[in-house]
Structures are given as structure tokens and as C-alpha cells.
């Protein structure tokens, strides 16, 4: 067997990312793009519009008509080819991200001390995955990753802390948690690594310490 057919055969087995040879078709990384919303001039100061692919997105009731940071909602999605619209009944929306040119939407919102991420199919306004509820100091979207910073609420003797999360979107449009990077982010910010929620003494200091849970689990 010559070298060229061998490389082609390997590409067919799914190793195209490692061999940049003719015949290989590596999958492109998922692109996340923040949707920019602008007021609908001359119609209503309560409506803001954005566009992705073949869809028009409309947000209702901004908290500030001049410099909105949140909208009461709902989010209305209109297919500009068919003219059909549907609504996503989410309140207090802060950001919307387009996933790969209209294949999915991330809708970020908040309520009380919690932040929420919802995964929406723009074709139907249906939820593609369960809602993610978070306690976080902030969310950053960079390239194809969602970085959720850990956060703590402190009492006198200890703090109740939520771990950080680093997620990617795979080619099936599923959110995947990168566990090692999530642990590293949590340790960098809180001072100790763990998953989920844990009680921590002296977080964000060199002397940060996990309080053992009932099972004696270290959280990782």
C-alpha cells in the first residue's frame, strides 16, 4: 500500500485533524457569536432587534431604552424566509449568542442571585437541553468555550461556594463540561478544587480549606 492511500484511509477513520492531506475533511470548530441588538426606530422604544442567519430576533422591554443591560422578554424569533414567528418565554434576558450561524441560541438571563443559560432551537423556540442554573461571579464566552467563574456566599464560619465550569459545544451542539479545566479554574479562584457546591473556609486566600462533607469526600 502506498503512502497516499494509507493517509486517505486514516482520514476516513476520523483522524483528519492530525493529517492535513487531500481527502481529509476535519470538522470545523463551533463558532459562538454574541448577537447585537439595536432599537427599532420609529416603531417602539421597547423593542430591540438583532439578526443571525435567516432569523430576526426581537427583545421586549429593556431596563434602559438608551443603554439596556437586560430585557424583560420574551425573545421573539422570526424566520425571514417563511415569515413565521415563535416566542421564548424567558424573563430578564441579558445576552443572546448565536451558535454556528443559526443552529442554536444561548440565552443568558438572571433571577435573584442566580444566572441561567438556556439552549434554544431558533427554528421552533424549543429547548434543546435542560436549563443550567448557576451561582457565579461572571460568565465569559471565548471562541467555542463558556467559562463560568466560581462564586461564594459567606457566613461567619464558612462560605458556601459553587465550583467554576468550563464548557465546550461539540459538533452535535451538546454542551460538554471540561472537568480538568473546571477544577483548575475553581482552584485558581477559590484556592481549592472541587465539583458542584461545597463549604469552604477562607476562600480566595492561600489558606483556603474544604470542609469535609458527610461522606468525607474531597469534592474532586
Helices and strands as residue ranges (DSSP letters): H 3-10, I 11-15, G 16-18, E 32-34, E 38-40, E 44-52, E 55-60, E 75-79, E 85-88, E 93-99, E 104-111, E 114-121, E 126-134, E 139-142, E 145-148, E 151-154, E 159-162, E 165-169, E 175-177, H 179-190, E 197-201, E 209-210
